[in-house]
Amino acid sequence: MGKLVSTLFVTLDGVYQAPGGREEDTRGGFEHGGWVFPYADDDFGKFITGVFERPAAFLLGRRTYDIFASYWPKVTDPADPVAAKLNALPKYVASSTLTDAGWAGTTVVSGDLGKEVTALKERTDGELQVHGSGALVRSLLALGLVDTLHLMTFPVVLGSGHRLFTEGAVPTRFKHTGGSSTSKGVAINSYDLAGRPEYGTFGLPEDA
């Protein structure tokens, strides 16, 4: 049985929208696309390269799939660690509207998300990786299907845009499994899903 591993870029105020380019995702009049670019460095590249050494397959939301499919098939350098895996390995896109997936090796997942992804995990030997796809990740977290979350938090506040965790998100507890920071201040943290939150109350000292 495979592990479902999500890798996401977020700002300090939780925005994940359009990290890679100005016109990547302008929903809602979003004008801040490309906010990751100033923070790219060797540390950032090393982490991403490491992530892409481990996938067995990819699961993407429809919007991220469209963004990836418009770019990565054109990158044909076999030495590119990201393109080589994205173009060669099986890809699954969660969508109720997509009927013709033009990127070679793509299968559309359109049925019951919980059942479909559980079946994908069962027949995947290794990591089933989700990149970006914030809305999909929220749904998978709510279903308890995410095993590991790599969260790269960038030292910038945008004040608008689609956020990873929104009002009404399912309460979820994580176990921190590793962390580092890049030379440009990006905090890289890894978490394993650990069920639902635990609660308690701080009491006054007995002699108060």
C-alpha positions in Angstrom: 0.0 0.0 0.0 1.3 3.4 -1.0 1.5 6.6 1.0 -0.3 9.8 -0.1 2.2 12.6 0.2 1.2 16.3 -0.3 3.7 19.1 -1.0 2.4 22.6 -0.8 3.7 26.2 -1.0 1.9 28.7 1.3 2.4 32.2 2.4 2.4 33.3 6.1 -1.3 34.1 5.7 -2.0 30.7 4.2 -2.4 31.6 0.5 -1.5 28.8 -1.9 -2.8 30.4 -5.1 -0.5 30.9 -8.1 2.9 30.4 -6.5 4.7 29.9 -9.8 3.7 32.8 -12.2 1.8 36.0 -12.7 -0.8 34.5 -14.9 -0.9 31.0 -13.4 -4.2 31.5 -11.5 -6.0 34.8 -11.5 -9.3 33.7 -10.0 -11.0 36.4 -8.0 -8.8 39.1 -9.6 -5.7 37.7 -7.9 -2.7 39.9 -8.8 0.1 38.4 -6.7 1.0 35.3 -8.9 4.6 34.3 -8.8 5.3 35.0 -5.2 7.6 32.0 -4.8 10.1 33.2 -7.4 12.1 35.6 -5.2 12.8 32.8 -2.7 14.2 30.2 -5.1 17.7 29.1 -4.0 19.9 26.0 -3.8 18.2 24.9 -0.6 14.8 25.2 -2.2 15.9 23.3 -5.2 17.5 20.5 -3.2 14.3 19.8 -1.3 12.2 19.7 -4.4 14.6 17.5 -6.2 14.5 15.1 -3.2 10.7 15.0 -3.2 10.8 14.1 -6.9 13.1 11.2 -6.3 10.4 9.3 -4.5 7.1 9.3 -6.5 5.4 6.2 -7.9 2.5 8.2 -9.3 0.8 11.6 -9.1 -2.6 12.8 -8.1 -3.6 16.3 -9.0 -6.5 18.6 -8.8 -8.0 19.8 -12.1 -6.5 23.4 -11.9 -3.0 22.2 -11.0 -3.3 19.5 -13.6 -4.1 22.1 -16.3 -1.2 24.3 -15.2 1.3 21.3 -15.2 0.0 19.9 -18.5 0.5 23.2 -20.3 4.2 23.3 -19.2 5.9 20.1 -18.2 5.3 18.0 -21.4 7.4 20.7 -23.2 10.4 20.1 -20.9 12.1 17.1 -22.6 15.5 17.2 -20.9 15.8 13.7 -19.4 18.1 15.1 -16.7 15.4 17.4 -15.4 14.4 15.7 -12.1 10.9 17.1 -12.1 9.9 16.8 -15.8 11.4 13.3 -16.1 9.1 11.9 -13.3 6.0 14.0 -14.2 6.1 12.9 -17.9 7.0 9.3 -17.3 4.9 8.2 -14.3 1.2 7.6 -14.0 -0.9 10.7 -13.4 -4.4 10.9 -11.9 -6.5 14.0 -12.1 -9.6 14.4 -9.8 -12.3 16.0 -11.9 -16.0 15.7 -12.6 -15.8 17.7 -15.8 -12.6 16.6 -17.6 -13.2 14.0 -20.2 -10.2 14.2 -22.5 -6.9 14.3 -20.6 -4.3 15.1 -23.3 -1.2 14.6 -21.2 0.2 11.1 -21.8 -0.2 8.7 -18.9 -3.2 10.5 -17.3 -6.3 8.9 -15.9 -9.3 10.9 -14.8 -10.7 10.1 -11.4 -14.4 11.2 -11.4 -16.2 8.9 -9.0 -16.4 8.8 -5.2 -13.2 10.6 -4.1 -12.7 8.5 -1.0 -13.2 5.2 -2.6 -11.2 6.1 -5.7 -8.2 7.4 -3.8 -8.2 4.6 -1.3 -8.0 2.2 -4.3 -5.2 4.2 -5.8 -3.2 4.0 -2.6 -3.8 0.3 -2.4 -2.3 -0.4 -5.8 0.5 2.1 -5.6 3.9 0.8 -4.5 5.5 3.9 -3.1 4.5 7.6 -2.9 1.3 8.8 -4.5 2.2 12.5 -4.6 -0.1 15.5 -4.6 1.5 18.8 -5.7 -0.4 22.1 -5.2 -4.1 21.2 -5.6 -5.1 23.0 -2.3 -8.8 22.3 -2.6 -8.1 18.6 -3.3 -5.8 18.4 -0.4 -8.4 19.8 2.0 -10.8 17.1 0.8 -8.3 14.4 1.2 -7.4 15.6 4.7 -11.1 15.6 5.6 -11.3 12.0 4.5 -8.2 11.0 6.5 -6.3 9.9 3.3 -3.2 12.1 3.6 -0.3 10.4 5.2 2.4 13.1 5.0 2.2 16.9 4.4 5.3 18.8 3.3 4.5 22.5 3.9 6.8 25.1 2.6 6.0 28.4 4.2 7.3 31.5 2.5 8.0 34.8 4.5 5.4 36.9 2.7 1.9 38.0 3.4 -0.4 38.7 0.4 -3.7 39.6 2.1 -5.8 37.9 -0.6 -6.1 34.7 -2.5 -7.2 31.2 -2.0 -6.1 29.8 1.4 -5.2 26.2 2.3 -7.2 26.0 5.5 -10.5 27.9 5.4 -13.4 28.3 7.8 -15.1 24.9 8.3 -12.0 22.8 7.7 -12.1 19.4 9.4 -10.2 19.7 12.7 -7.0 17.7 12.2 -3.9 16.9 14.3 -0.5 16.4 12.9 2.8 15.0 14.1 5.9 17.1 13.2 8.4 14.7 11.6 11.1 17.1 10.3 12.0 20.7 9.5 14.6 23.0 8.0 14.8 26.5 6.5 16.4 27.8 3.4 18.9 30.6 3.0 16.1 32.9 2.0 13.9 32.1 5.0 11.5 29.5 3.6 10.4 27.2 6.4 10.1 23.6 5.3 8.2 21.4 7.6 7.0 17.8 7.3 4.0 16.4 9.2 2.2 13.1 9.4 -1.5 12.9 9.9 -2.3 12.0 13.5 -6.0 12.0 13.8 -8.2 14.6 15.4 -7.1 17.3 17.9 -6.8 16.6 21.6 -7.9 19.2 24.1 -7.3 20.3 27.7 -7.6 23.2 30.0 -4.9 25.1 31.9 -5.9 25.3 35.6 -4.9 27.8 38.2 -2.1 26.7 40.7 -3.6 24.9 43.7 -2.4 27.5 46.1 -3.8 30.5 44.1 
